């Protein structure tokens, strides 16, 4: 447990993981994402949003391999 705690502390101190999470979920900080997160958007609002918007944006990579490599650097 002590080794795991030291590794977790080193990952947090490194700062790359929190920056990644902030960037990955930045769409929830404004616009429709913020409305969903705050509970202000119901299904009718989401339907209207998508009908107005048209096609959904293409998915972006979750960069799983990059995250795995980041964690493995500390193991």
C-alpha positions as CSV (number, residue, x, y, z in Angstrom):
1,X,0.0,0.0,0.0
2,X,2.8,2.4,0.8
3,X,4.4,1.9,-2.7
4,X,1.0,2.6,-4.3
5,X,0.6,5.7,-2.2
6,X,4.0,7.0,-3.2
7,X,3.3,6.3,-6.9
8,X,-0.1,8.1,-6.7
9,X,1.6,11.1,-5.0
10,X,4.2,11.2,-7.8
11,X,1.5,11.1,-10.5
12,X,-0.4,13.9,-8.9
13,X,2.8,16.0,-8.4
14,X,3.7,15.4,-12.1
15,X,0.6,17.4,-13.1
16,X,0.1,15.8,-16.5
17,X,-2.9,13.7,-15.5
18,X,-5.0,16.5,-14.1
19,X,-4.2,18.6,-17.2
20,X,-5.3,15.7,-19.4
21,X,-8.6,15.3,-17.6
22,X,-9.2,19.1,-17.7
23,X,-8.6,19.1,-21.5
24,X,-10.5,15.9,-22.1
25,X,-13.7,17.1,-20.4
26,X,-13.5,20.8,-21.3
27,X,-16.7,20.6,-23.3
28,X,-18.6,20.2,-20.0
29,X,-17.4,23.6,-18.8
30,X,-19.6,25.7,-21.2
31,X,-22.5,25.6,-23.6
32,X,-24.7,22.5,-23.7
33,X,-22.2,20.5,-21.6
34,X,-22.5,22.9,-18.7
35,X,-26.3,22.8,-19.1
36,X,-26.3,19.0,-18.9
37,X,-24.0,19.0,-15.9
38,X,-26.0,21.5,-14.0
39,X,-29.2,19.6,-14.6
40,X,-30.8,22.5,-16.7
41,X,-31.0,20.5,-20.0
42,X,-33.8,18.1,-20.3
43,X,-34.4,15.7,-23.3
44,X,-36.5,18.3,-25.1
45,X,-33.6,20.8,-24.8
46,X,-31.1,18.2,-26.1
47,X,-33.4,17.2,-29.0
48,X,-33.7,20.9,-30.0
49,X,-30.0,21.4,-29.7
50,X,-29.2,18.4,-32.0
51,X,-31.9,19.3,-34.5
52,X,-30.4,22.8,-34.7
53,X,-26.8,21.6,-34.8
54,X,-27.3,18.8,-37.3
55,X,-24.6,16.2,-37.4
56,X,-22.7,15.4,-34.3
57,X,-18.9,16.2,-34.1
58,X,-16.6,13.3,-34.8
59,X,-15.3,11.5,-31.8
60,X,-11.8,12.3,-30.7
61,X,-9.3,9.8,-29.4
62,X,-9.4,9.1,-25.6
63,X,-5.6,8.6,-25.9
64,X,-5.8,5.4,-23.8
65,X,-2.3,4.3,-24.8
66,X,-0.8,7.7,-23.8
67,X,-2.5,7.4,-20.3
68,X,-1.2,3.8,-19.9
69,X,2.3,4.9,-20.8
70,X,2.0,7.8,-18.3
71,X,1.0,5.5,-15.5
72,X,3.7,2.9,-16.5
73,X,6.4,5.6,-16.2
74,X,5.7,5.7,-12.5
75,X,5.5,1.9,-11.9
